[in-house]
Amino acid sequence: MIKGFFFLIFQIISGVIYSQEVFPLYETIPNSKPGKDQEVTTIRDATHFNISKISIPTLTVYLPAADKANGTAIVICPGGGYTNNAAGHEGVAVAKALNAWGVTAFVLKYRIPDDATMINKEIGPLQDAQRAIQMIRVRASEWNVNVSKVGILGFSAGGHLASTAGTHFAKAVIDNKDNTNLRPDFMILLYPVISLSDSLAHMGSRNQLIGKTPTPEQIKAYSNELQVTASTPPTFIVHAGDDPGVKVQNSIQFYLALQKNKVPAELHIYPKGGHGFGMENPTTKDQWMDRLKNWMDGLELLKK
């Protein structure tokens, strides 16, 4: 009975994912060592599932209804501590909600940093995020996307990836011979890992990305509060003050860096909510998605 239930759930999830169009990010995956695909999907329920051991990255496209489409596109980076992608409540569900606003959503299945599958694991996820932005802009007409309205959204470690894409865009870590713009036009960060400093880091994410004995230069390079400039995109941030996994100071320090550099930003801190609550914080009736919609509307991202 239990096996049958989970098989049914898997079929539902598979239908949700594969009813959309899934694109490989690359013809030849850069920074990759040869080996067998060992990807694993672990299912908790119909809305929560994780994908681990990812070595073949993809982009799944969720198109809004044609009469609602406004040209805005968002790359979604699920969380997972750089050990997996929480692709259900921090991926598929978010894409469908954004579709209702007329936004074209792209769920990024990014590679898990691993010395066994990558030549340089610290740049692997960033390569995938940059490639996603590049692909969307190159194929914008195919998906009815405005190349000046391409943003990135990330949860937890996916928030670290999103903020890395938003602060490291000047240096391409992928082939970009046509000089496609790799800068996201805006960022949305949910309980994000931002800093890899000893005092603020989520150590699991840090160890996965840059190893257990990183150099001071590596720590600084991927502590994104230190990488903000006046060119960093406008940013919307949500965190819970009681987050036990990723200290709320990650978001506060990033917000202060944005303020210092006169980058438009909005920060919402809930007293409670813990970590990993996805689109709905169960401790409050307030919906951060409503606040996000207002913020995006103010930037004319929801205007057709």
C-alpha positions in Angstrom: 0.0 0.0 0.0 2.7 2.4 1.0 4.8 1.6 -2.1 1.7 2.1 -4.2 1.0 5.5 -2.7 4.5 6.7 -3.4 4.5 5.4 -6.9 1.3 7.3 -7.5 2.8 10.5 -6.0 5.9 10.0 -8.2 3.7 9.7 -11.3 1.8 12.9 -10.3 5.1 14.7 -9.8 6.6 13.4 -13.0 3.5 14.5 -14.8 3.8 18.0 -13.4 7.5 18.2 -14.4 7.5 16.5 -17.7 4.3 18.1 -19.0 6.5 21.1 -19.3 9.3 21.5 -21.8 12.7 20.5 -20.4 15.8 21.8 -22.1 19.4 20.6 -21.6 21.5 23.6 -20.7 24.5 22.6 -22.8 25.3 20.5 -25.8 28.6 19.7 -24.0 28.6 20.3 -20.3 31.6 22.5 -19.4 33.8 21.9 -16.3 32.6 18.3 -16.3 34.4 15.0 -15.7 33.2 11.9 -17.5 31.0 9.5 -15.5 27.7 7.8 -15.1 24.5 9.9 -14.4 23.6 9.0 -10.8 20.8 11.5 -10.3 18.3 10.6 -7.6 14.8 12.0 -6.9 13.5 11.6 -3.3 9.8 12.1 -2.8 8.2 13.3 0.5 4.8 14.1 -0.8 3.1 15.6 -3.9 4.6 19.1 -3.3 8.0 18.2 -1.6 10.6 16.4 -3.5 14.4 16.7 -3.8 16.8 15.9 -6.7 20.3 15.0 -5.7 23.5 14.0 -7.4 22.8 16.3 -10.3 25.5 16.3 -13.0 23.3 17.0 -16.0 21.7 20.4 -15.6 18.4 21.4 -17.3 16.0 24.3 -17.6 12.2 23.5 -17.4 10.0 26.2 -19.0 6.6 27.1 -17.5 4.7 29.4 -19.9 1.9 31.7 -18.7 -1.4 31.9 -20.6 -0.8 33.8 -23.8 -3.3 36.5 -22.9 -1.6 37.1 -19.6 2.1 37.0 -20.6 3.9 40.3 -19.8 7.4 39.4 -21.1 9.0 39.1 -17.6 11.0 35.9 -17.1 12.4 34.5 -13.8 15.0 31.8 -13.3 14.1 29.8 -10.2 16.9 28.2 -8.2 15.6 25.8 -5.5 17.4 25.4 -2.2 19.0 22.3 -0.8 22.4 23.2 0.8 24.2 22.6 -2.5 23.5 18.9 -1.9 20.2 18.7 -3.7 17.5 20.8 -5.4 14.2 21.1 -3.4 12.4 21.2 -6.8 8.9 20.9 -5.6 7.8 23.7 -3.1 10.8 25.8 -4.1 10.6 25.2 -7.8 7.5 23.8 -9.6 5.0 25.4 -7.2 6.6 28.8 -7.5 6.7 28.6 -11.3 3.0 28.0 -11.4 2.3 30.9 -9.1 4.4 33.2 -11.2 2.6 32.0 -14.4 -0.7 33.3 -12.8 0.9 36.8 -12.8 1.9 36.5 -16.5 5.5 35.7 -15.7 7.4 33.1 -17.7 9.2 30.9 -15.2 12.2 28.7 -15.7 13.1 26.1 -13.0 16.8 25.5 -13.1 18.1 22.1 -12.2 21.6 23.1 -11.4 24.6 20.8 -10.8 25.6 19.8 -7.3 29.2 20.8 -6.6 31.2 17.6 -6.5 34.9 16.9 -7.1 33.9 13.6 -8.6 31.9 15.2 -11.4 33.5 18.6 -11.8 37.0 19.9 -12.6 36.3 23.0 -10.5 33.2 22.5 -8.3 33.0 26.1 -7.0 32.0 27.5 -10.3 29.7 24.7 -11.5 26.4 26.1 -10.1 27.2 29.6 -11.3 28.0 28.3 -14.8 24.5 26.8 -14.9 22.8 30.1 -13.6 24.7 32.2 -16.1 23.9 29.7 -18.9 20.2 29.9 -18.0 20.2 33.7 -18.2 22.1 33.5 -21.5 19.8 30.9 -23.0 16.7 32.9 -22.1 18.0 36.1 -23.7 19.2 34.3 -26.8 15.9 32.5 -27.2 13.7 35.3 -25.9 11.5 35.6 -29.0 10.7 31.9 -28.8 9.4 32.3 -25.3 7.9 35.8 -25.7 10.4 37.2 -23.2 11.6 40.8 -22.9 15.4 40.7 -22.7 15.3 43.6 -20.3 13.0 41.8 -17.8 15.0 38.7 -16.9 15.3 38.1 -13.2 16.5 35.3 -10.9 14.9 33.9 -7.7 16.5 31.6 -5.2 15.8 29.9 -1.9 18.4 29.2 0.8 21.5 27.8 -1.1 19.7 28.6 -4.3 19.6 32.1 -2.9 23.3 32.0 -2.6 23.5 30.9 -6.3 21.0 33.7 -7.3 22.9 36.3 -5.4 26.2 35.0 -6.9 24.7 35.4 -10.4 23.6 38.9 -9.4 27.1 40.0 -8.1 29.5 38.0 -10.3 27.9 38.7 -13.8 30.8 40.8 -15.0 33.0 37.7 -15.2 31.6 35.0 -17.5 32.4 31.4 -16.3 30.8 30.0 -19.5 31.5 30.4 -23.1 29.9 33.8 -24.1 31.5 34.7 -27.4 28.5 36.9 -28.4 28.8 38.9 -25.2 25.2 38.1 -24.2 24.3 40.2 -21.1 24.6 37.8 -18.1 23.3 40.3 -15.5 19.9 39.5 -14.0 17.6 42.6 -14.2 16.3 41.9 -10.6 16.8 39.4 -7.8 14.4 37.7 -5.4 16.1 36.0 -2.4 14.2 33.8 0.1 16.0 33.0 3.4 19.2 33.1 1.3 22.7 31.9 2.2 24.7 35.1 1.4 27.9 35.0 3.4 30.5 32.2 3.6 32.3 34.0 6.4 33.0 31.9 9.6 30.5 33.9 11.6 27.6 33.8 9.2 28.0 30.9 6.9 25.7 28.0 6.6 28.6 25.6 6.9 27.0 22.7 5.0 26.6 24.9 1.9 30.1 26.4 2.3 31.7 23.0 2.6 29.8 21.7 -0.5 30.7 24.7 -2.6 34.3 25.6 -1.7 35.4 22.7 0.5 36.2 22.3 4.2 39.6 24.1 4.0 38.8 27.1 1.8 41.3 29.9 1.3 40.5 33.4 2.6 40.2 34.5 -1.0 37.6 31.9 -1.8 35.5 32.8 1.3 35.6 36.5 0.3 34.8 35.9 -3.3 31.6 33.9 -2.5 30.6 36.1 0.5 28.2 38.1 -1.7 27.6 40.9 0.8 31.2 41.9 -0.1 30.6 41.7 -3.8 27.8 44.3 -4.1 28.3 47.3 -6.3 26.2 50.0 -7.8 25.5 47.7 -10.7 24.0 45.0 -8.5 20.3 44.4 -9.6 17.3 45.7 -7.5 16.6 43.0 -4.9 13.6 41.7 -2.9 14.5 39.7 0.3 12.5 37.6 2.7 13.8 35.9 5.9 12.6 34.7 9.3 14.3 36.0 12.4 14.2 32.6 14.0 15.8 30.8 11.1 17.9 28.0 12.7 19.8 27.0 9.6 20.7 30.3 7.8 21.2 33.2 10.1 18.9 36.2 9.3 22.1 38.4 9.4 22.8 37.0 5.9 19.9 39.0 4.5 20.5 42.0 6.8 24.1 42.3 5.7 23.2 42.0 2.1 20.5 44.6 2.4 22.9 47.0 4.1 25.4 46.5 1.3 22.7 47.2 -1.3 21.8 50.4 0.6 25.4 51.5 0.8 25.6 51.1 -3.0 22.3 52.8 -3.6 20.7 49.7 -5.1 16.9 49.7 -4.7 16.0 46.9 -2.2 13.1 45.7 -0.1 13.6 43.5 3.0 10.9 41.6 4.9 11.9 39.9 8.2 9.2 37.8 9.9 9.7 37.1 13.7 9.1 33.4 13.1 8.9 30.9 10.3 12.1 28.9 10.6 13.8 27.8 7.4 12.5 26.3 4.2 8.9 27.5 4.3 8.6 28.1 0.6 5.8 30.3 -0.5 3.9 30.3 2.7 5.2 31.1 6.2 2.8 29.1 8.5 3.4 31.4 11.4 1.7 34.5 9.9 -1.3 35.4 7.8 0.8 37.7 5.8 1.8 36.4 2.4 5.2 37.4 1.2 4.1 36.6 -2.3 1.6 39.4 -2.1 4.4 41.8 -1.1 6.6 40.4 -4.0 3.8 41.1 -6.4 3.5 44.7 -5.3 7.3 45.1 -5.5 7.4 43.7 -9.1 4.4 45.8 -10.0 6.3 48.9 -8.8 9.1 48.0 -11.1 6.6 47.6 -14.0 7.6 44.0 -14.3 4.0 42.9 -14.4 2.9 45.4 -17.0 2.2 44.0 -20.5 
